[in-house]
Amino acid sequence: MKTLITGGLGQIGSHIAEMMLKRGDEVLVIDNLATGRREHLPDHPRLQVVLDTIADRNLVNQLFEEFKPDAVVHAAASYKDPDDWYSDTITNCVGGANVVDAAKRFSTQRFIYFQTSLCYGLKPQEQPITLKHPRQPEGSSYAISKTTNELYLELSGIDYVTFRLANVVGPRNVAGPLPIFYQRLKDGKKCFVTNSRRDFVFVKDLAQTVLKACDGVGRGAYHFSSGSDVPISELYDAVVKAMDLPDYPQPDIRELGPDDVASILLDPSRTFKDFGPISFTPIQETVTAAISYYKKHGTLGEYTHLRFKEQKS
Ligand SMILES: NC(=O)c1ccc[n+]([C@@H]2O[C@H](COP(=O)([O-])OP(=O)(O)OC[C@H]3O[C@@H](n4cnc5c(N)ncnc54)[C@H](O)[C@@H]3O)[C@@H](O)[C@H]2O)c1
């Protein structure tokens, strides 16, 4: 099988690429290193890596024409700065439309997309959120641009799966609370936690499900979620434990920022029905794997798509 992975040097894309190479597939990656790293995918005889942007339409078309992928895993996304609408739209809207359009014109058989749960808005109307919940991404540039890409995919008529994701974490995770907690604790700085709750899922559990989707399982929208959430403080405690710190560094407890969401719990029932039961890796194991990655490679900047940054100074 030949798979083109956009954003293949990032957290999710690189784990999928690794699993595909291991089972004998050919992989072509395009990544502009915005948040990815070349060293996430060592050289391999069945791997090609193009360091460039999906916003270049001619390049995207050329890659499809020459490589002729059976499947596309579209994992590239821009989210680093909530006020940088230019970068978000260039990658997520223009780049995303380029990839969808090329897949359509070159008759790619399967298209896998990853959507943010922020597509359901900052104040979701139900818990857990079902796939029937309306998309209302207007509270965030990231969600607006990611939803635009998802809508182009729906419009295209391509055979696709879109995974709307819980918080996917593990090695190579550069965004959100996990790398922030690690870096601050390493620097001896105080962390704060809000009283929000999240469902943290291990990136390798997602990657295994994506391989099934590339092979033909599923059609349309799915939630990739364990179905139960934990307080952010539990993630913090898991980081402290994985770092093996001598004393417990007490975090500050703070109110939620105006663009943060108290709880995002996605209903995974359709996923379990079509993909079968998923045995989710426990949070401590997931966090320990991430911390051993940070110890070797660092955290790469600790991004968050939230305007009111989680930890300052
Ligand atoms: N991790 C999560 O919890 C989560 C949640 C919801 C959605 N997603 C989506 O999943 C996908 C993968 O996320 P991730 O966690 O691996 O993030 P990531 O930042 O590790 O990976 C994104 C990759 O895209 C690359 N990229 C960015 N702009 C590009 C461009 N113009 N051209 C080519 N490559 C570009 C980056 O360099 C990076 O390697 C993204 O589409 C993201 O929106 C992730």
The ligand as a Gaussian input file, in Angstrom:
#p B3LYP/6-31G(d) Opt

LIG

0 1
 N       -2.972000      15.993000      19.134000
 C       -4.228000      16.252000      19.335000
 O       -4.730000      16.121000      20.456000
 C       -5.124000      16.695000      18.212000
 C       -6.454000      17.003000      18.520000
 C       -7.309000      17.384000      17.487000
 C       -6.846000      17.406000      16.182000
 N       -5.546000      17.122000      15.912000
 C       -5.109000      17.167000      14.535000
 O       -4.289000      16.038000      14.262000
 C       -3.306000      16.377000      13.288000
 C       -1.937000      16.003000      13.792000
 O       -1.699000      16.650000      15.048000
 P       -0.397000      16.367000      15.895000
 O       -0.806000      16.243000      17.306000
 O        0.399000      15.292000      15.277000
 O        0.335000      17.773000      15.738000
 P        1.818000      18.077000      15.273000
 O        2.024000      19.534000      15.406000
 O        2.757000      17.172000      15.995000
 O        1.804000      17.667000      13.734000
 C        1.406000      18.545000      12.701000
 C        2.467000      18.458000      11.613000
 O        2.060000      19.255000      10.496000
 C        3.211000      19.911000       9.982000
 N        2.773000      21.078000       9.209000
 C        2.227000      22.232000       9.672000
 N        1.968000      23.065000       8.647000
 C        2.324000      22.402000       7.505000
 C        2.315000      22.750000       6.121000
 N        1.853000      23.938000       5.703000
 N        2.771000      21.841000       5.228000
 C        3.253000      20.632000       5.645000
 N        3.309000      20.267000       6.948000
 C        2.841000      21.139000       7.867000
 C        4.005000      20.261000      11.240000
 O        5.360000      20.568000      10.997000
 C        3.825000      19.000000      12.071000
 O        4.833000      18.056000      11.788000
 C       -3.494000      17.870000      13.009000
 O       -4.281000      17.982000      11.850000
 C       -4.271000      18.377000      14.205000
 O       -5.073000      19.480000      13.855000
 C       -4.674000      16.774000      16.900000

